[in-house]
Amino acid sequence: MNGKKWIKIVLVLSIIVGGFIGSSNYFIDPYGMNNSIVIDRINKYKKSNTGYTFRFKTNIVSNNKFDTLMLGTSRIGVMNPEIVDKYINGKTFNFDAPGSVTEQQHKLFLYSLKYNKIKTLVYGIDFMSFNKNRIIKNDFKEFYELKDKIENKEPISNYDLYFNIKTFKDSFQVLVFNLIDKKIIESHYLIKNGMRDYTDHIHNLKRGKLKLDDNIKSSIKSYFKLNTGIYKKYKFSYKYLEYFKKTIEYCNSNNIKVYVYIPPMYSEHFDAIASANYFDEFELFKKEIVKITDYIDFTGHNTIAENKNNYWDSSHLRKEVTEIVMAKVFNDRMVNIPKDFGVFIMKDNIDEHLIKLRTQIKNYDLNKTLSE
């Protein structure tokens, strides 16, 4: 057989194999990217889509109509948009970006505005989002790969994901699990509103197998580990502060109502910030954002923060706590909110508030946690 025939055969086989992989991945849709065809015992149960945050969420926000946006890190991602819907009488999308810096958040905000008439922004602003040593190119691979399209506000295609061997392996696993009617227990983003649903933790909690103390320790490690943690060598970034300022100024100039709050963290996480010698930076972060906008601060030792059963780990609240958080954010006095939970911060009371928070710090052996 001559060379030309071999080339033709290889080409035809490549097209057939590629077509089979692509069509199989699109049909099985293992991460729920298109949800075009959902068949019981075939592809009803999906694998987690949390590894494809920006692909998944940009597709939803560009193909639906929302009037309210929830923005921030994964700490706002666990908040239920349906609670916000009640306050704004509209449709809310939760566009969290796990561990993100404000540069990403600002660009995702502008991307969402391209496709939606946003009237309200609920912004859960985080200490971690101002770390100078968190760099998009180095720390956010998926976002960096899609950065140009996000900046240009272009629709993001998933075709390259479908023509992918890893996706094909996951499609096969999804098919097998569905055939044997075994539900895949993994956390995922909800298609309807983008909220992160901790399916795995909920499942373990119902079975009495949730290892909450281990989750808390593991979470603290993920933030404070010296060279790889989210707080690694924390240094407050004025560049990232400018991106936050741009978002707030855009809202103020375009009649978008904005609610800003600092999400709660488990009390040991709060104490670990002091133990890691980051508390000066923590205070600087709060002092600088109050120069731009008023906000509600939920951090510190309080009724919610000291009850670990309100959390899945050291920083992610359970869905049920959304009602209390948003009642405080929207000043709903009909909801029973603990008196010590959430302080409305303005330029006039920031110094007094920070002094009170200093007095709340308890000794925490961070080195012991990191070494375990």
C-alpha positions as a Markdown table, in Angstrom:
| # | Residue | x | y | z |
|---|---|---|---|---|
| 1 | Met | 0.0 | 0.0 | 0.0 |
| 2 | Asn | 1.5 | 3.3 | -1.0 |
| 3 | Gly | 2.0 | 6.4 | 1.2 |
| 4 | Lys | -1.0 | 8.3 | -0.2 |
| 5 | Lys | -3.5 | 5.5 | 0.7 |
| 6 | Trp | -2.0 | 5.3 | 4.2 |
| 7 | Ile | -2.5 | 9.1 | 4.7 |
| 8 | Lys | -6.1 | 8.8 | 3.4 |
| 9 | Ile | -6.8 | 5.9 | 5.8 |
| 10 | Val | -5.3 | 7.7 | 8.8 |
| 11 | Leu | -7.2 | 10.8 | 7.9 |
| 12 | Val | -10.5 | 9.0 | 7.6 |
| 13 | Leu | -9.9 | 7.1 | 10.8 |
| 14 | Ser | -9.0 | 10.3 | 12.6 |
| 15 | Ile | -12.2 | 12.0 | 11.4 |
| 16 | Ile | -14.3 | 9.0 | 12.5 |
| 17 | Val | -12.6 | 8.7 | 15.9 |
| 18 | Gly | -12.6 | 12.4 | 16.5 |
| 19 | Gly | -16.3 | 12.6 | 15.5 |
| 20 | Phe | -17.1 | 9.7 | 17.8 |
| 21 | Ile | -15.3 | 11.3 | 20.7 |
| 22 | Gly | -16.8 | 14.7 | 20.1 |
| 23 | Ser | -20.4 | 13.5 | 19.6 |
| 24 | Ser | -20.2 | 11.1 | 22.6 |
| 25 | Asn | -18.9 | 13.9 | 24.9 |
| 26 | Tyr | -21.5 | 16.3 | 23.7 |
| 27 | Phe | -24.3 | 13.7 | 24.1 |
| 28 | Ile | -23.2 | 12.4 | 27.5 |
| 29 | Asp | -22.2 | 15.9 | 28.6 |
| 30 | Pro | -20.3 | 14.7 | 31.7 |
| 31 | Tyr | -20.1 | 18.1 | 33.4 |
| 32 | Gly | -23.5 | 19.4 | 32.4 |
| 33 | Met | -22.1 | 22.1 | 30.0 |
| 34 | Asn | -25.0 | 22.0 | 27.5 |
| 35 | Asn | -27.7 | 19.9 | 29.0 |
| 36 | Ser | -29.3 | 19.5 | 25.6 |
| 37 | Ile | -30.3 | 15.8 | 26.1 |
| 38 | Val | -30.8 | 14.4 | 29.6 |
| 39 | Ile | -31.9 | 10.7 | 29.7 |
| 40 | Asp | -32.4 | 8.7 | 32.9 |
| 41 | Arg | -29.9 | 5.8 | 33.3 |
| 42 | Ile | -27.8 | 7.3 | 30.5 |
| 43 | Asn | -26.5 | 10.8 | 31.6 |
| 44 | Lys | -28.8 | 12.1 | 34.3 |
| 45 | Tyr | -26.1 | 12.1 | 37.0 |
| 46 | Lys | -23.1 | 14.3 | 36.1 |
| 47 | Lys | -19.6 | 14.7 | 37.4 |
| 48 | Ser | -18.6 | 18.0 | 39.1 |
| 49 | Asn | -18.4 | 21.1 | 36.9 |
| 50 | Thr | -16.5 | 23.1 | 39.5 |
| 51 | Gly | -13.3 | 22.5 | 37.6 |
| 52 | Tyr | -14.7 | 24.5 | 34.7 |
| 53 | Thr | -16.1 | 27.6 | 36.6 |
| 54 | Phe | -15.6 | 30.2 | 33.9 |
| 55 | Arg | -16.7 | 28.1 | 30.9 |
| 56 | Phe | -19.8 | 27.0 | 32.8 |
| 57 | Lys | -20.8 | 30.4 | 34.2 |
| 58 | Thr | -20.0 | 32.6 | 31.2 |
| 59 | Asn | -22.3 | 30.3 | 29.1 |
| 60 | Ile | -25.2 | 30.7 | 31.5 |
| 61 | Val | -24.8 | 34.4 | 32.0 |
| 62 | Ser | -24.6 | 35.0 | 28.3 |
| 63 | Asn | -27.6 | 32.9 | 27.4 |
| 64 | Asn | -30.1 | 34.0 | 30.1 |
| 65 | Lys | -31.4 | 37.2 | 31.5 |
| 66 | Phe | -30.5 | 38.2 | 35.0 |
| 67 | Asp | -31.1 | 41.6 | 36.7 |
| 68 | Thr | -29.0 | 40.9 | 39.8 |
| 69 | Leu | -25.5 | 39.6 | 40.1 |
| 70 | Met | -23.7 | 38.0 | 43.1 |
| 71 | Leu | -20.0 | 38.5 | 42.8 |
| 72 | Gly | -16.9 | 37.4 | 44.7 |
| 73 | Thr | -15.1 | 34.3 | 45.7 |
| 74 | Ser | -16.5 | 30.9 | 46.6 |
| 75 | Arg | -17.5 | 32.3 | 49.9 |
| 76 | Ile | -20.4 | 34.1 | 48.2 |
| 77 | Gly | -20.7 | 31.1 | 45.8 |
| 78 | Val | -22.4 | 29.0 | 48.6 |
| 79 | Met | -25.1 | 31.7 | 49.1 |
| 80 | Asn | -28.5 | 30.9 | 47.7 |
| 81 | Pro | -29.6 | 33.4 | 45.0 |
| 82 | Glu | -33.2 | 32.4 | 45.6 |
| 83 | Ile | -33.1 | 34.4 | 48.9 |
| 84 | Val | -31.8 | 37.4 | 47.0 |
| 85 | Asp | -34.6 | 37.0 | 44.5 |
| 86 | Lys | -37.1 | 37.7 | 47.2 |
| 87 | Tyr | -35.5 | 41.0 | 48.1 |
| 88 | Ile | -35.0 | 42.4 | 44.6 |
| 89 | Asn | -38.1 | 40.8 | 43.1 |
| 90 | Gly | -36.1 | 39.6 | 40.1 |
| 91 | Lys | -33.7 | 36.9 | 38.8 |
| 92 | Thr | -30.3 | 36.5 | 40.4 |
| 93 | Phe | -27.1 | 34.8 | 39.2 |
| 94 | Asn | -24.3 | 33.7 | 41.5 |
| 95 | Phe | -21.1 | 34.5 | 39.6 |
| 96 | Asp | -18.5 | 33.4 | 42.2 |
| 97 | Ala | -14.9 | 32.8 | 41.1 |
| 98 | Pro | -13.2 | 30.6 | 43.7 |
| 99 | Gly | -10.1 | 32.2 | 45.3 |
| 100 | Ser | -10.2 | 35.0 | 42.8 |
| 101 | Val | -8.6 | 38.5 | 42.8 |
| 102 | Thr | -10.6 | 41.7 | 42.1 |
| 103 | Glu | -9.1 | 42.0 | 38.6 |
| 104 | Gln | -11.0 | 38.8 | 37.6 |
| 105 | Gln | -14.1 | 39.9 | 39.5 |
| 106 | His | -14.2 | 43.2 | 37.7 |
| 107 | Lys | -13.8 | 41.6 | 34.2 |
| 108 | Leu | -16.5 | 39.0 | 35.0 |
| 109 | Phe | -18.7 | 41.9 | 36.1 |
| 110 | Leu | -18.3 | 43.7 | 32.8 |
| 111 | Tyr | -18.7 | 40.4 | 30.9 |
| 112 | Ser | -22.1 | 39.9 | 32.7 |
| 113 | Leu | -23.2 | 43.4 | 31.9 |
| 114 | Lys | -22.7 | 42.8 | 28.2 |
| 115 | Tyr | -25.5 | 40.2 | 28.2 |
| 116 | Asn | -27.7 | 41.3 | 31.0 |
| 117 | Lys | -29.3 | 44.5 | 32.3 |
| 118 | Ile | -27.9 | 44.3 | 35.8 |
| 119 | Lys | -29.8 | 46.5 | 38.3 |
| 120 | Thr | -28.3 | 45.2 | 41.6 |
| 121 | Leu | -24.9 | 43.9 | 42.6 |
| 122 | Val | -24.3 | 41.9 | 45.8 |
| 123 | Tyr | -20.6 | 41.9 | 46.3 |
| 124 | Gly | -19.0 | 39.6 | 48.8 |
| 125 | Ile | -15.5 | 41.2 | 49.0 |
| 126 | Asp | -12.7 | 39.1 | 50.4 |
| 127 | Phe | -9.4 | 39.6 | 52.1 |
| 128 | Met | -7.9 | 37.0 | 49.8 |
| 129 | Ser | -8.9 | 39.0 | 46.7 |
| 130 | Phe | -6.2 | 41.7 | 47.4 |
| 131 | Asn | -3.2 | 39.5 | 47.8 |
| 132 | Lys | -0.4 | 41.0 | 45.6 |
| 133 | Asn | 1.2 | 37.5 | 45.4 |
| 134 | Arg | -1.8 | 35.9 | 43.7 |
| 135 | Ile | -1.2 | 36.3 | 40.0 |
| 136 | Ile | -3.7 | 35.4 | 37.3 |
| 137 | Lys | -1.2 | 33.9 | 34.9 |
| 138 | Asn | 0.3 | 31.7 | 37.7 |
| 139 | Asp | -2.7 | 30.9 | 39.9 |
| 140 | Phe | -5.8 | 30.8 | 37.7 |
| 141 | Lys | -5.1 | 28.6 | 34.7 |
| 142 | Glu | -8.7 | 28.3 | 33.4 |
| 143 | Phe | -9.3 | 32.0 | 33.6 |
| 144 | Tyr | -6.0 | 32.8 | 32.0 |
| 145 | Glu | -6.8 | 30.6 | 29.0 |
| 146 | Leu | -10.1 | 32.3 | 28.5 |
| 147 | Lys | -8.9 | 35.8 | 29.5 |
| 148 | Asp | -9.0 | 37.4 | 26.0 |
| 149 | Lys | -12.5 | 36.2 | 25.3 |
| 150 | Ile | -13.7 | 37.4 | 28.7 |
| 151 | Glu | -12.1 | 40.8 | 28.3 |
| 152 | Asn | -13.6 | 41.1 | 24.8 |
| 153 | Lys | -16.9 | 39.8 | 26.1 |
| 154 | Glu | -17.1 | 37.1 | 23.5 |
| 155 | Pro | -19.2 | 33.9 | 23.8 |
| 156 | Ile | -17.1 | 31.0 | 25.0 |
| 157 | Ser | -17.3 | 27.8 | 23.1 |
| 158 | Asn | -16.9 | 24.3 | 24.7 |
| 159 | Tyr | -16.0 | 22.5 | 21.5 |
| 160 | Asp | -12.4 | 22.0 | 22.5 |
| 161 | Leu | -13.7 | 20.4 | 25.7 |
| 162 | Tyr | -15.8 | 17.9 | 23.8 |
| 163 | Phe | -12.9 | 16.9 | 21.5 |
| 164 | Asn | -10.9 | 15.9 | 24.6 |
| 165 | Ile | -9.7 | 12.5 | 25.8 |
| 166 | Lys | -10.1 | 13.4 | 29.5 |
| 167 | Thr | -13.7 | 14.4 | 28.9 |
| 168 | Phe | -14.2 | 11.1 | 27.0 |
| 169 | Lys | -12.9 | 9.2 | 30.0 |
| 170 | Asp | -15.3 | 11.1 | 32.3 |
| 171 | Ser | -18.1 | 10.5 | 29.8 |
| 172 | Phe | -17.5 | 6.8 | 30.0 |
| 173 | Gln | -17.5 | 6.9 | 33.8 |
| 174 | Val | -20.8 | 8.9 | 33.8 |
| 175 | Leu | -22.4 | 6.4 | 31.4 |
| 176 | Val | -21.4 | 3.5 | 33.6 |
| 177 | Phe | -22.6 | 5.1 | 36.8 |
| 178 | Asn | -25.9 | 5.9 | 35.2 |
| 179 | Leu | -26.3 | 2.4 | 33.8 |
| 180 | Ile | -25.9 | 0.9 | 37.2 |
| 181 | Asp | -28.1 | 3.7 | 38.7 |
| 182 | Lys | -25.4 | 5.0 | 41.0 |
| 183 | Lys | -25.6 | 8.7 | 41.8 |
| 184 | Ile | -22.3 | 10.6 | 41.4 |
| 185 | Ile | -21.8 | 12.5 | 44.7 |
| 186 | Glu | -19.7 | 15.5 | 43.9 |
| 187 | Ser | -20.1 | 19.3 | 44.5 |
| 188 | His | -21.4 | 21.2 | 41.5 |
| 189 | Tyr | -22.7 | 24.6 | 40.3 |
| 190 | Leu | -26.4 | 24.8 | 39.8 |
| 191 | Ile | -27.5 | 25.4 | 36.2 |
| 192 | Lys | -30.3 | 27.7 | 37.1 |
| 193 | Asn | -28.5 | 30.2 | 39.2 |
| 194 | Gly | -24.8 | 29.3 | 39.5 |
| 195 | Met | -24.8 | 28.6 | 43.2 |
| 196 | Arg | -22.2 | 26.0 | 44.4 |
| 197 | Asp | -24.0 | 23.0 | 45.9 |
| 198 | Tyr | -22.0 | 20.9 | 48.2 |
| 199 | Thr | -23.7 | 17.6 | 47.3 |
| 200 | Asp | -20.9 | 15.5 | 48.7 |
| 201 | His | -20.9 | 17.2 | 52.1 |
| 202 | Ile | -24.7 | 17.2 | 52.3 |
| 203 | His | -24.7 | 13.4 | 51.5 |
| 204 | Asn | -22.1 | 12.7 | 54.2 |
| 205 | Leu | -23.9 | 14.9 | 56.7 |
| 206 | Lys | -27.2 | 12.9 | 56.2 |
| 207 | Arg | -25.3 | 9.6 | 56.6 |
| 208 | Gly | -23.5 | 10.9 | 59.7 |
| 209 | Lys | -20.1 | 10.7 | 58.0 |
| 210 | Leu | -19.2 | 14.3 | 57.6 |
| 211 | Lys | -15.7 | 14.9 | 59.1 |
| 212 | Leu | -16.2 | 18.5 | 59.8 |
| 213 | Asp | -13.1 | 19.0 | 62.1 |
| 214 | Asp | -10.9 | 17.5 | 59.3 |
| 215 | Asn | -12.5 | 19.7 | 56.7 |
| 216 | Ile | -11.8 | 22.8 | 58.9 |
| 217 | Lys | -8.1 | 21.8 | 59.4 |
| 218 | Ser | -7.7 | 21.0 | 55.7 |
| 219 | Ser | -9.3 | 24.3 | 54.7 |
| 220 | Ile | -7.0 | 26.3 | 57.0 |
| 221 | Lys | -4.0 | 24.6 | 55.5 |
| 222 | Ser | -5.2 | 25.5 | 52.0 |
| 223 | Tyr | -5.2 | 29.2 | 53.0 |
| 224 | Phe | -2.1 | 29.4 | 55.2 |
| 225 | Lys | 0.4 | 26.9 | 53.8 |
| 226 | Leu | 3.5 | 29.0 | 53.3 |
| 227 | Asn | 4.4 | 28.7 | 49.6 |
| 228 | Thr | 1.2 | 27.4 | 48.1 |
| 229 | Gly | -1.7 | 28.7 | 50.2 |
| 230 | Ile | -4.2 | 31.3 | 49.1 |
| 231 | Tyr | -2.7 | 33.8 | 51.6 |
| 232 | Lys | 0.9 | 32.9 | 50.6 |
| 233 | Lys | 3.2 | 35.8 | 51.6 |
| 234 | Tyr | 0.2 | 38.1 | 51.8 |
| 235 | Lys | 0.8 | 41.7 | 50.7 |
| 236 | Phe | -2.1 | 44.1 | 50.2 |
| 237 | Ser | -2.3 | 45.1 | 46.5 |
| 238 | Tyr | -3.4 | 48.7 | 45.6 |
| 239 | Lys | -3.6 | 47.5 | 42.0 |
| 240 | Tyr | -6.4 | 45.1 | 43.0 |
| 241 | Leu | -7.9 | 47.8 | 45.1 |
| 242 | Glu | -8.3 | 49.9 | 41.9 |
| 243 | Tyr | -10.2 | 47.1 | 40.2 |
| 244 | Phe | -12.6 | 47.0 | 43.2 |
| 245 | Lys | -12.9 | 50.8 | 43.0 |
| 246 | Lys | -13.7 | 50.6 | 39.3 |
| 247 | Thr | -16.6 | 48.1 | 39.9 |
| 248 | Ile | -18.1 | 50.3 | 42.6 |
| 249 | Glu | -17.7 | 53.5 | 40.6 |
| 250 | Tyr | -19.3 | 51.8 | 37.6 |
| 251 | Cys | -22.3 | 50.9 | 39.7 |
| 252 | Asn | -22.6 | 54.4 | 41.2 |
| 253 | Ser | -22.4 | 56.0 | 37.7 |
| 254 | Asn | -24.9 | 53.6 | 36.1 |
| 255 | Asn | -27.7 | 53.4 | 38.6 |
| 256 | Ile | -26.8 | 49.9 | 39.8 |
| 257 | Lys | -27.6 | 49.4 | 43.5 |
| 258 | Val | -24.7 | 47.8 | 45.2 |
| 259 | Tyr | -24.5 | 45.9 | 48.5 |
| 260 | Val | -21.0 | 45.1 | 49.8 |
| 261 | Tyr | -20.1 | 42.8 | 52.6 |
| 262 | Ile | -17.1 | 40.8 | 53.9 |
| 263 | Pro | -18.2 | 37.2 | 54.2 |
| 264 | Pro | -18.1 | 35.4 | 57.6 |
| 265 | Met | -15.4 | 32.9 | 58.3 |
| 266 | Tyr | -15.2 | 30.2 | 61.1 |
| 267 | Ser | -13.7 | 31.7 | 64.3 |
| 268 | Glu | -10.5 | 29.6 | 64.1 |
| 269 | His | -9.9 | 30.9 | 60.6 |
| 270 | Phe | -10.1 | 34.5 | 61.9 |
| 271 | Asp | -7.7 | 33.7 | 64.8 |
| 272 | Ala | -5.3 | 32.0 | 62.3 |
| 273 | Ile | -5.0 | 35.3 | 60.4 |
| 274 | Ala | -3.5 | 36.8 | 63.5 |
| 275 | Ser | -1.4 | 33.8 | 64.2 |
| 276 | Ala | 0.1 | 34.0 | 60.7 |
| 277 | Asn | 1.0 | 37.7 | 61.3 |
| 278 | Tyr | -1.4 | 38.9 | 58.6 |
| 279 | Phe | -3.7 | 40.9 | 60.9 |
| 280 | Asp | -2.2 | 44.2 | 60.0 |
| 281 | Glu | -2.9 | 43.5 | 56.3 |
| 282 | Phe | -6.4 | 42.3 | 57.3 |
| 283 | Glu | -7.0 | 45.7 | 58.9 |
| 284 | Leu | -5.5 | 47.6 | 56.0 |
| 285 | Phe | -7.8 | 45.8 | 53.6 |
| 286 | Lys | -10.8 | 47.0 | 55.6 |
| 287 | Lys | -9.6 | 50.5 | 56.0 |
| 288 | Glu | -9.0 | 50.9 | 52.3 |
| 289 | Ile | -12.3 | 49.5 | 51.1 |
| 290 | Val | -14.3 | 51.8 | 53.4 |
| 291 | Lys | -12.7 | 54.8 | 51.6 |
| 292 | Ile | -14.5 | 53.5 | 48.5 |
| 293 | Thr | -17.8 | 52.3 | 49.9 |
| 294 | Asp | -19.7 | 51.4 | 53.1 |
| 295 | Tyr | -20.0 | 47.7 | 53.8 |
| 296 | Ile | -21.1 | 45.1 | 56.4 |
| 297 | Asp | -18.3 | 43.2 | 58.1 |
| 298 | Phe | -19.3 | 39.6 | 59.2 |
| 299 | Thr | -15.8 | 38.6 | 60.4 |
| 300 | Gly | -14.7 | 38.1 | 64.0 |
| 301 | His | -16.0 | 36.1 | 66.9 |
| 302 | Asn | -19.8 | 36.1 | 66.9 |
| 303 | Thr | -22.7 | 33.7 | 67.3 |
| 304 | Ile | -22.5 | 32.4 | 63.7 |
| 305 | Ala | -18.7 | 32.3 | 63.4 |
| 306 | Glu | -18.3 | 30.3 | 66.6 |
| 307 | Asn | -20.7 | 27.6 | 65.6 |
| 308 | Lys | -18.8 | 25.2 | 63.3 |
| 309 | Asn | -22.1 | 23.6 | 62.3 |
| 310 | Asn | -22.9 | 26.7 | 60.2 |
| 311 | Tyr | -19.9 | 25.8 | 58.0 |
| 312 | Trp | -18.6 | 23.1 | 55.6 |
| 313 | Asp | -15.0 | 24.0 | 56.4 |
| 314 | Ser | -13.2 | 27.1 | 57.8 |
| 315 | Ser | -14.7 | 29.6 | 55.4 |
| 316 | His | -17.7 | 28.2 | 53.5 |
| 317 | Leu | -21.1 | 28.7 | 55.1 |
| 318 | Arg | -23.9 | 26.2 | 54.6 |
| 319 | Lys | -26.8 | 27.2 | 52.3 |
| 320 | Glu | -29.2 | 27.6 | 55.2 |
| 321 | Val | -27.3 | 30.6 | 56.6 |
| 322 | Thr | -28.0 | 32.6 | 53.5 |
| 323 | Glu | -31.2 | 33.8 | 54.9 |
| 324 | Ile | -29.5 | 35.4 | 58.0 |
| 325 | Val | -26.6 | 36.9 | 55.9 |
| 326 | Met | -28.9 | 38.4 | 53.3 |
| 327 | Ala | -31.4 | 39.7 | 55.9 |
| 328 | Lys | -28.5 | 41.7 | 57.4 |
| 329 | Val | -27.3 | 42.9 | 54.0 |
| 330 | Phe | -30.8 | 44.0 | 52.9 |
| 331 | Asn | -31.7 | 45.3 | 56.4 |
| 332 | Asp | -34.6 | 43.0 | 56.8 |
| 333 | Arg | -35.7 | 43.4 | 60.4 |
| 334 | Met | -38.4 | 40.7 | 60.1 |
| 335 | Val | -35.7 | 38.0 | 60.3 |
| 336 | Asn | -34.1 | 37.1 | 63.6 |
| 337 | Ile | -30.5 | 38.0 | 63.2 |
| 338 | Pro | -28.0 | 37.5 | 66.1 |
| 339 | Lys | -27.2 | 41.0 | 67.5 |
| 340 | Asp | -23.4 | 40.4 | 67.3 |
| 341 | Phe | -23.5 | 39.2 | 63.6 |
| 342 | Gly | -22.5 | 41.8 | 61.1 |
| 343 | Val | -21.5 | 45.4 | 61.7 |
| 344 | Phe | -22.3 | 48.2 | 59.2 |
| 345 | Ile | -19.0 | 49.9 | 58.5 |
| 346 | Met | -18.5 | 53.6 | 57.5 |
| 347 | Lys | -15.5 | 55.9 | 57.7 |
| 348 | Asp | -16.8 | 57.2 | 61.0 |
| 349 | Asn | -16.7 | 53.8 | 62.9 |
| 350 | Ile | -14.0 | 51.8 | 61.2 |
| 351 | Asp | -11.3 | 52.6 | 63.7 |
| 352 | Glu | -13.5 | 51.7 | 66.7 |
| 353 | His | -14.6 | 48.5 | 64.9 |
| 354 | Leu | -11.1 | 47.4 | 64.3 |
| 355 | Ile | -10.1 | 47.9 | 67.9 |
| 356 | Lys | -13.0 | 45.7 | 69.0 |
| 357 | Leu | -12.0 | 43.0 | 66.6 |
| 358 | Arg | -8.4 | 43.1 | 68.0 |
| 359 | Thr | -9.8 | 42.3 | 71.4 |
| 360 | Gln | -11.7 | 39.2 | 70.1 |
| 361 | Ile | -8.5 | 37.4 | 68.8 |
| 362 | Lys | -7.8 | 34.2 | 70.6 |
| 363 | Asn | -4.6 | 32.2 | 70.7 |
| 364 | Tyr | -4.5 | 29.7 | 67.8 |
| 365 | Asp | -1.6 | 27.3 | 67.2 |
| 366 | Leu | -1.4 | 27.6 | 63.4 |
| 367 | Asn | 1.9 | 25.8 | 63.2 |
| 368 | Lys | 0.3 | 22.7 | 64.8 |
| 369 | Thr | -2.4 | 22.7 | 62.3 |
| 370 | Leu | 0.0 | 23.1 | 59.3 |
| 371 | Ser | 2.2 | 20.3 | 60.6 |
| 372 | Glu | -0.5 | 17.7 | 61.1 |
